[in-house]
Structure formats: C-alpha cells, structure tokens
C-alpha cells in the first residue's frame, strides 16, 4: 500500500515536470526533462574554442569518491578532447570525509587522471570540509598558501581566497593584490558564496560586507564559489557576475530557492561543472551536467576600468 | 593582549544576536548600535549585545591556555623537517603523524578543561545556545549536521588523541566563529556530533573539547 502511494506520487511528479520543461534547453533523459524545475534557459551559446584564448574549467564540492563524481569527471575528460582547457579552478570542498593518502588518490587523482596526464593544472581554494594541509599538496598548486593569486596570462588574474576562517590579514593582502594588479580580467575564487539561492546555506552576508566593496572598487568581473550543492548563475550584482558551482560531486536536489529573486539560471537536479573561455573582453561559459548536457551557457563582458 | 581579546570577544559575541546572517536577504540585519559597536562599525568588528564583564572575564581565561598551546605547537613544528610546498599526500601524512606523536608526548597529561577552562565552558555553551536559539538556529544546526552523523560519545574522543580519520570535518558557520574566542591558524573549531572540538590542524590532534556543546 505504502509502495503504491509512493509510486503514485512519483508518477504525479514526473507528469508535472514533463509538462513544464523549457523548450530551448533540449535537456532530456528518457522522458524526464531534467530542466523542468529550472528557470528558462536562452538558446545555447557555444564556446568559441578560438586559438590563443584562455580556456578553463570550474569545479566544486566534488571530492566524494562517488560514482557521480567519476561520471562528471568523464564529462570533463570528454570535453577536453575537443576543448583544450589547461586550467581548472577548484572552489573548495576538494576532499570529503577522510583525507589520508588513499583518499587523495580515490577522490582526486584517479577521477581526473586523464586531465592530469594531459597537463591540466588544478588550482585549489579550500572549503569548510578541507583540511588545511591540502595547501601543501602539489597537485593543488597552492604553494603552501591558504590564499594566493596566479595569472595564466598577463591579461587575466585569479584571486584564490580562503573563506572558512577569513582573517583581516587576508583582506589587507587581497586589497593590495587587487590594487597592484594590472590585469583586465580579475576573477575571485573561494568557497562561500556572497550570493546564493541555496536553501541549506545561502548567501554569506558577513563575507559579502567585507569582500563586495573590494570587488566593486577594484573591478573584479567574475566571482566563482561553491558550498551550496548545485549550479547557479546569479543575476549580475553591482556589475559583477557570480556563479555557484558546488555541484561537482555532492548534490542537493531541489535546493535552489526559487523565491530568492537572484537566480539567472539554476540547475539542482544533477552534478555539473563549468567550462569557460576568455577571449578579449568576453568570457563565454557553459555549465555541463553529468549526462553531458549543457544546462546553461552565455557570454559576459568584463568590467571596464574607468579612469 | 588579554584585555584586547576580551574586548574583541565581547564585541564578537554581541554580534551573534543581531546577525542572523547567511540568509538570503539583500543586506544583513544591522546589529543594535552600542558605544563599543557603533552603527558604522565594519562587519568584522561588529558587536551584538555585550557580554557581561563576568562572562568576558571567563572567556579570557582561555587566552593564556591558548597561547601556551600555540607556543608549544610552534616549538614542535620548528623541530620537524619542513613540509615541502609541493608535497605528496604521503609526505603530508608522514609529517602530520610525526607532529601528532610529538604533540601527544609533550601533552601526555592533558585533560578536558585544560584549554576550554571550567570558567569558559558554561559561557561558551550559553553563547552557542543563543546562536542556535536565534531565527536561523535551525538552519545553522542543519548546516553543521551536514556530514556529521556521528555519536561523539561512541567514538570515545579523547583530549590529546588523534582526530578520527573517518570523521568528516564539519561546517562551522560564521555566526559560531564570530561568537567564540578567535584562534590562530594552527587551531580550528569543529563539531563532532554535538561536541565542540578544538582541533590542532597540523598535528590533527584534539587539543580540547566540550561535550554536549550544541543545544538539543
């Protein structure tokens, strides 16, 4: 009787979600439209894949060692076959649970082995579940630091921050680095989102109060976060593009609060990572699911430095 | 130093009541302005309803103990070979276990209450009760209990014992961090079940704990 009840509920749910899917997304799995509960997507904007552009991936909240993590990793490898990105930025929660040598292998080195073997470099920031000793792990390229910057090309600089235990010293350091940077593209990467529609965690307002003024003042164009276990592109806030990419292994189905009013596009029904390409003043992005479907795409323009 | 920390702790603890943060509002709720925390105070220095002088003094008793611990930690760390900045997981693990061994030997007689002093414990429990009794308390607790499905008592955690390898490191929300005395980079607050743990991050050792710290 109980099973029958459950079946009816599931059938009703399938009926509802099948009926309200977005026509443009084209995202289907069997008869279930995975996008059904998401906000409408525009037409697909492909990554231009231009020679000489900077191509990178974004991954977060991934290190579970689960089948889902491995399947998403396969999609990253598949994409790399036709879109040769050489950098992946990690938005934290790189290893869940135990963090012994065998865990580094199972939860990072094995799933991404084809990418590591191809020379792709992973740059990590730490999440709330990460042990600080990860900063010394060679393949995370943190150089022993909890926060650091790197510039893959003269025009682009990433600011990798530590947001679990942020200190005034880090904020001072960040301001100095932002001020000194002559890069046109300034991209901040850290775990706790300043803007998120997550029902579990949501926006970190304390951190926002401190960081947002710096991002606005020093022309940060893009902020990449995790923590909430889904993909979300937030409507631009004070001219800055915010992405939550906490969907790399962990997943909290249905956790996007549709009433937040800040979601430009949300995807909380399957794992996903983001691929991006910067060419000139534009950054193209695709969010790709565990099934290999592009669940969001678009292009944004960097913030201009006005004299 | 002690006086400064008392002030910081008082300010920070006060902030807890007013900052129902980590919600999805457009702007954080403003804490009530006090002479110690005017409305213009930056978020990192904001205060929420000051502690009583007695509570502030009770928390301050932790500071000397924390300092002693960090001094010992630093001394032992200097005696170990430096971990390469580009280490393998095996090197990280080996270094950590060597550190753990030396810390445990140096604190062989350590017991609960050595750092979370008997004076500070009830104050910390009260502060946590205030945080979790607030409007976002339920959500905050859910966030901590994420990946924290353990019975701390059953794990038989001990002061100066290794933090169990199989127990995930939990989320500690900023509201909680703002409430508790600030730590150096060598130490972290974590929850195991409803126990508050003071974790030595490098040695992976439980420096001290408070059992049943989370309100039911």
Interface residues (C-beta under 8 A of the other chain):
Chain A: X96 X97 X98 X99 X100 X101 X103 X104 X105 X128 X129 X130 X131 X132 X133 X136 X137 X138 X143 X144 X146 X164 X165 X167 X168 X171 X192 X196 X197 X200 X201 X202 X203 X204 X205 X206 X207 X208 X209 X210 X257 X260 X262
Chain B: X19 X21 X22 X23 X24 X25 X27 X28 X42 X43 X44 X83 X84 X85 X86 X87 X88 X89 X90 X91 X92 X93 X96 X139 X142 X143 X146 X147 X165 X166 X167 X168 X169 X170 X171 X172 X174 X177 X178 X183 X185 X188 X201 X202 X204
